[in-house]
Amino acid sequence: MTRTLEHLERLIGFPSLTDTPNGEIIGYIENVLAAVGARVWRIEAQSGDRAGIFASVGPEGPGGVMLSGHVDVVPVDGQDWTADPFELRREGSRVYGRGTTDMKGFLAAMLSAAERAEGLKQPLKLAFSWDEEIGCRGIPEMLAQIDETVGRPDICIVGEPTQMQVATGHKGKTALRAVARGEAGHSSDAPDYANALHLAADFIGALRQEQARLMREGAREAGYSTPFSTVHAGVMQGGRALNIVPDRAEIMFEIRNLAADAPGAIIARLREAGREIAARTGGAASLEIEETGGYPGLATPEDSAALALCQSLLPEAETIKVSYGTEAGHFAAHGIASVVCGPGSMAQGHKPDEFIEADQLVQCDAMLDRMLARLRAG
């Protein structure tokens, strides 16, 4: 674990906040991989100020196993840390710092595994992505180039924190914005105008009705703390002054769907509800919905090669489902057998004094050693 901790210390030292340039941490990863003779492809983001990496050790071409993680971390603003969040510190059995759990601990293990990857008969492949924390923005751009760069792997292990259990499922997410447009006017004559906030409030009622329908009639899937698809309104904004009827209001909402509940069908019902709400004004208002982001869910089948591999590497691990989303849904949608398995607990992620138990890194290194032995055997 010593080498993994050395890499983790360096990785934590890069404040690679999501939605910001990440050249320094990507440069470090490139240098480590180049030093061991890995083939490295730098994938530039369309935004122009971020990048990801595909890399491969061992035989060229498709096949093999890919380890995947994201380099971005959530901000620390407003959090009460007891020490510098971007300086690794160890106290007892815990290692502290922003990203230790989510998910630079796994990135460090990926790098140290690459340094131990000699004599492989099947390739070890690595993916380092950007902006996962704001809707898995980077990995779709990277996957569009996987065939002409590193080559499509047979199996992908996404190392989000699962306490080294094997996760085969998570819900998909669709983030949306509803914009209600009405008529501005003096509040003394409020009934004469279409109030955009009132339309938005009616639409929130429609969201609640859809949630009730999903709970009553939608799919159910065991293994989740909330075993059905959900609809949630998170932000509502509108109006400029108390004595002005607002002509615009906005609602940010999301759908987290089980694989059996197509988000498109849910969105279609909500669009129809929005049209009906606007129609009540006699054409004086509108309510439009647009998608702003999201990612597909994960539903790894029981006969998946990725599940079989992880079960053989971690025979005592449980098979679980997780409540948070990951990039594994994108890999699976791209036709790559995928699971989620990594060190740490998401209960520690995104919090002040984020930490990972050192033993989790030991377990992760041991799993990757067993995986390397498989790749050497062919």
N, C-alpha and C positions, 0 to 999 in steps of 0.2 A: 504493500500500500504506500510505501514511501514515495515512489515516483508519482503515483496518482495524487498524493497530497501536494507534491511540488508543483504539478501542473495546476491543481486547484488553486493554490496560492496565487499563481500568476493570473489565472482566469478571473478570479475574484477581483484582482487589482484593476481590471478593465471595467469602468462603469458603463457597460454596454446596454444602456437603457433602450427600451423598445422605442421605435420610431425616431431614432437618432443615428448618425453615421457610426459604423462599426469597424472601420478600417484597421484600428489598432489590434483588436482581438482576432480578427480574421488574419492579419499579418502574422501574429504569433502562431496561430494554428498552422498556417502555410509553412512557416519555417520549421516547426516540429516535424511535420509530415515529410517535407523535403529532405530533412536530415536522415530519415530512415529509408529513403529511396521510394517513397510512395508516389504514385501518379496522381497529380492534383489538378483539378479544374476549378477555377474561380468563376462563379456565376454572378454576374453583376445584376443588381436589381434595376428594374425599369426606372425607379426613382433617381438612380445615378449616384446615390451617396451611401449605399449599403451593398453588401455582397454575401454570398454563401459559398460553401465549398462542397464538392464531391471529391472523394479520394478513394484510391484502391491500392491494396497491397496483395501481392501474389499474382496468379495467372490473370492475363487480360481477358476482356470480353464479358458477356453476360453471365449470370449465375452467382452463386455464393451468398453470403449473408451480409446485410447492411445494418450498421448501427446508426441511429439518427437522433439528433438533438438540436435544440435552438440556442443561439448565443445571446439572445436578448433577455433582459430581466426587467421587472417592474420597477417603477420609481420608488424612492425612499422619502420623498417630500412629505412632511407632516407626520412622519413616524418617529417615535421616541427610541432611538437606538442608544445602547449604553456604550458603544464604541464605534469607530469608523466602519460603516457597512461595507466599504470596499477594501478592507484590509483583513485578511484571514486571521482568525485567532482560535486557539484551541483551549478549551477548558474542560478538564476531565475527559469524558467519553464523547464530547460534542465538539464539532467544528462550526464556527459561526462566520457569517458573511452573507451579503446579498447574492442569491443564486446558488448557495451551497446545496440546497435541495432542488430548486427549480431553475435551471437543471444543470448547473456547471459541475456538480459532482459526477454526473454521468459523462459529460464532455471530457473531464479529466481522465476518467477510466477509459474512454475511447482512445485518447491519445497514448496513454501508457500501454494499452493493448496493441496499438499499432507498432509501438517500439518493441514489443515482444513477438511480433508476427513474422517469424522466419520459417522457411521451408513449407509454405502453404501449397497444397494441391488444389484448393478451391479459394477463390478470392475473398478477402475481407474488405468490405466497402464501408465508407463513412460519409455521412451527410451532416453538415452544419448549416442551419438555416437562420433566417432573420425574421423579426417581427411576428413571431408566433403568438406573443401575448396580446396582440390586438387583432386577432382573427385569422391566424395562420396565413399571413399574407405572402411570406416568402416561398414556402415549399411548393405551391402550385407553379410558380415561375421556374423553380429548379426542376421539377418533375417533367416539365415540357422539354427539357434538354437532357434527360437521363440516358436515353438510348444512344445519342451521339457522343456522350462523354464517358461516364463511368460504366455504363451498361446496366441493364435492368437486373437487379438481384432476384434470387428465388424467394428470399425471406427478408423481412425487415423487423428489427426490434427497436421500437421507439422508447427511449430511456426516461420517460417522465416518472416521477416518484410513485412507486407502488409498494414500497417496503419489500422489494424483491419478490412480490407475488406476480402472477401472470394475468394481466387484464386482457380480456377478449372482447369487451364491449364498452362503448360509451355512446351517448346520444349525439345526434347532429345538432348544429346550431345555425339559425338564420337570424341575422340582425336586420332590422327594418326601421324605416322612418315613415310616419304618417303625417302629411301636411294638410291641415284644414285651412281653407281660404274663404273668408266671409266678406263683410262690408264694414268699413269704418264709419262711425257716426257719433254724435253727441249722446252721452249716456242718458240724458233726460228723455230721449226718444228711443231708448234701447229696443223696444219691441218692433220698431220699424226696420231694423237691420239684422242681418245674419251674423250672429256672434260666433267667431271661429273657436273660441274657447268652449262654448256650449257644444259645438259640433265635435270637438276633441273629446269632451267629457262623454258624449254619447258613444263615441268610438271606443273609449275605454270600457264602457258597458258592453259593447260587442265583443271585446277581448275577453271579458269575464264570462260572457255567455259561451264563447268558443272553448274556454278552459273547462267550463262545466260539461260541455258536450264531450270533450276528450276524456274527462274523468268518467263519464257515464257510458259512452259508446266506443271510445278509442281503444287502441291496442294496449295490452298489458304485457310486461316482461319482468319476470322475477330477476332478482339480483341487484335492482336499483332501489335506493331508499325512497324515491318517488317513482313508482313503476309504470307511469304513463307519461305521455308527452305533455309539455307545459307551454303556456303563453304568459308572458310577463311584460308589463309596462314599467319601464325604469325611469324615464324622464318625460316631463310635460312642461312646455314653455309657451308663453303667449302673452300678448297685451303689452301696452306701453304706459298707460296711465289709467287711473280709476274712472275718470270721466270720459273715456273714449271706448266705444265698442270695438273690441279687437278684430282686425281683419285677417290675422294669421295666427295659427297655433301649430305646434309641432309636438309629436309624441315619438319617443324612441322606444321600441319594443323588440322583443325577441321570441323566437320559437326554439324550444329544445325538444327534438322529436326522436322517438324510437324509430328503428329501421322500418317497422311495419306501418308507420304513419308518414306518408309522403308530405314533406313540407309544402310542396306546390299545391296540394289540395287544401291545406289549411289556409294558405295565402289567398287562394281563389275565393274561399268563403269570406275571408275578411275584406277582400276588395269589393265583393258584392254588398257586404254590410256597409262599407264606406259609401258606395253609390246610393244605397237606400237612405242613409243619413243625410247626404247632400241633397237628395231629391225632395226631401221634406221642406226645403227652403224655396221650392218653386223655381230653381235655376239660379238663385242668388249666391250659391256657394258651391264649393267643390271639396272633395277629400281624396287625396292621392297617396298611394303607398309605393315606396321604393325600397329595394334591398340594398343594404350598405355593407354586407360582409357575411361571413359564416364559414362553416366547414362541414363536411359529411360525417355522419356517424360511423361507428365501427361495430361490426357484428361478425367476429371471426368464427367460422364454423368449427365444429368439434373435430373434424378430420383435417384441419389445416396443418400444413407442414410447419408453419411458424409455431403453432401451439405444441406440436409434437417435439420440436427441437427444444423449446424452453422447458417443457416437462421433463425431458431427458437431462437437461443441464441443471435443473432445479427440482429434483424428484419430490421434495417435501413442500414445495410451494403450492399455494391454493390458486385455483382459477377464479378470478373475480371480475366484476364490472366496476367502472369508476364513474363518478358524477361529473368530472370535468372533461373538456374536449382535448383532443390531441391531434397531431399531424398524422397519426396512424390511419385516420379515416381517409386522408388524401392518398396515402400509399395503397390502401386496400382498393380505393376507387380506381387506381391506376393499374390494378391487376396484380399487385404484389402481396403475397401472404404476410399479414402483419399482426403483431401483438404489441402491448405496452408492458414494459418491465424495466424498472430502474430503482436505484437506491433512494432512500429517504421517504418522508411522508408529506403529502400535500397539505396536511394540517399545519405544517411549519412554513409553507410557502406564502409569499406576499406579505409577511408579517415583519414587524421590527424584531431584531435579534434572530433572524432566520438562521436555522442550524440544521446540520445533518449528524446523525450518530456515526462515529467513525467505523463502527462494526458494519454498517450498511455498505460502506465503501469496500471493506474487506470482502464481504459477500459478493459484491458486484465484480471485483477483480477475480475472485475465484470462479464465478460463472463464466467470465470472459476467457479465463485460462482453459476451462473445459471446452469452450467453443473453439478456441484456437487449436486445441488438440484434435477436434473433429475435422477442422479445415486442413490440418496437416495429413490426416488419414485419408482424405479424399472422398 
